[in-house]
Amino acid sequence: MTCRPKFTLDFAPETVDHLDAIERKHHSLIEKTIDEQLSHTPEQETRNRKPLERPTLFGATWELRLGVNNRFRVFYEADRAEKVVRILAIGVKEGNRLLIGGKEIQI
């Protein structure tokens, strides 16, 4: 079995505010899933990890969906050369609305 190189996870300062807007009981699930899903193959498309058609207003090029009914969204960009994944936003999807930091965002 080949050892996959590990990516460093770099959280943008704003993500602290984004997490504060989400109930604390979900924080460990979000953090654990980010580590599991993005530490080794952040640019491999899966059922819950997709490249965005166009970059978001905060510069993300990928989206990770997680939680019950894929309620949570993590927006990020990966730099393969530097082996860094930059977590740029964390939000909650409620119906057709995406809330990041408690504010509705249009993507």
N, C-alpha and C positions, 0 to 999 in steps of 0.2 A: 504494500500500500504506500502510495506516494504522500509525503507530508506536504500539505498545502501551506504556502506562506501566510503568516498572520498579518492582518491589517490593523493599524492603530485606529482607534475610534476617537475622533476629535469633535466634541460637542460645542456648538456655537453658544456664546453667552446667553442669547435669548432663550435657548431651550429650557433654562431653569424656570423662566416665567411661563413657558408653555406647559411644563409639567405642573407648576403650581396651580394652573387652571383645571387640572385633571384630578379627580379624587385620588387621595394618597394610596388607597387600597389597590390601585392599578399600577402604581409606580414600579413595583418589583417585576411584574409581568412585562411591562414595557422595556425596562432595562435588561432583563434576562433575554428577551427575544431579540433586542438590538444586538446584544453580544453574540448570541448563537447564530443569527442570520447574516450579520454583516462583518464578522471578524475574519472570515476565510474566503468567501465567494460573493462579494457584494454586487458584482456586475453579472452574475448568472441569473437570468430570468427564470422565475418560478411562478407558481399559481398566485402567490401573495407578494411577489417582488417583481416590479415592472419598471422599465424605462419610461419616462414621461415623454409625450409627443413633442412638447416644447418645454424649455426650462421655466420654472415657476418664478414668481416675483422675488423670491429669496435665493434664487440661483440653483435650486435642486434639479437634478436630472433623473433621479430615481425615486420611487415610492415603495415603501414596505407597509403592507397591511397586516394587522394583527389583532388578537383579542376575539371575544365572542362576536360573531357576525362581522368580523373584520372592522370593528368599530374604531380602532385607533389607526392613525397614519403617521409614518415617519418619513420625512423628506430628506434626501441626502444626495451627496455627490461623492464619487470614488475617484481617487487618483492612483492608478495602477503603478505608475513609476515610483511614487513616493510611499506606496503601501499605506495610504491614509484614507479613511472614510470620514467625511465631514457631515455630521448630523446638523442640519440647518433648521429644521422645524419639526415639532411634534404636535399632532392635533387629534381631534375627535370628529368623526363623521356621524352626523345625526340626520338621517333621511337624505335630503339633497344638499344639506348644509355642511360645510367644513369649518370647524372652529379651531383656531390656533391662538393660544393665549387668551381664550374667552371671546375672541373677536371673529366674526364671520369673514372668511377669505374666499375670493373667487379664483378658481384655477382654470 
